[in-house]
Each structure stands twice: as structure tokens, then as C-alpha cells.
Amino acid sequence: MKSFLIVAVLLLLMVTVLGCGNKTAPTKGKKEHPQRNDLTDVPPPLQYPELYTNEQLPQYNEATLLNTGRQTTSLRDGIRLELESSQPVQTIAQFYEAKLKKSGWNVPKQKLRNETMYKNVCTKGEMKYSLTITKNADEKPITIQISLISK
């Protein structure tokens, strides 16, 4: 009985030690990345793609950039941005129209323009700038979708 108890204790110790896996303490002088706690760590805000900023396209300060799409390195393949804002659809639309016109873009007058939606496709040379601003049915923020492509 005594030997059975010793074996059981040894097995319990082995399982506990082996259960630790490959976790090792960091060596002195070598910094390890601390384990991320998703409840307290906030990822850095997204940045506008370089292709977008190089063209000096509008960046609405009252909006948060949520998504930059899958690719941001080729205007021929197009880039896509998704933002959200608490500002009214018309305020956002006026900002983009004014900035694009000032930068030499052709901004056609739009028929689809009301307090819940705005859509426009602007052109400059070989480039197309598509802007869609949508107010959702519930109290969620306004969604801004931008795509930029070159022929």
C-alpha cells in the first residue's frame, strides 16, 4: 500500500511537471514579449495606406479607419477602405466633395444623396474614387466605404 501511494504521488508530480509544456523563464538580458491580454491591450490604430496618402486624398478626422482591405500596394488592383463616424451623412459627403474638388477630381452631382445614404464615383485621369456613406437603421455609427482604382 505504501509503494502504491508513492507511485501515485510520483505520477501526480510528473503530470504536473509535464503539463507545463515548453514554457521557460526568459533569460537574463533577453527581453521576451509579454503575453497579450486582449481585455486590456488595444491594438494601434490603422493607418491610411501609403498609396492613398501619396495621392493626397481626403482623410476625415471625425472618422475611424476600420479596415484597409486585403491589398494596399497597387492602384491597378485597387485599394479599399472602411471607416465609421458619428457625423451626419451630409456633413461627411460635403467634406469629401470639397477636398476632392480642391485636388482636381471630377465630382459629379449626385441624385443619390439624402440623410441616410450618399454614393458617388469621382474621376481624375485614369483613377476612379468611389465613395459610399451609409447610415444604418439602428444607432450604429455611419459607415464610409472608399475604393480607389486606376485603369
Secondary structure by P-SEA (a helix, b strand, c coil): caaaaaaaaaaaaaaaaaaccccccccccccccccccccccccccccccaaaaaaccccccccccccccccccccccbbbbbbbbcccaaaaaaaaaaaaaaaccccccccccccccccbbbbcccbbbbbbbbbccccccbbbbbbbbcc
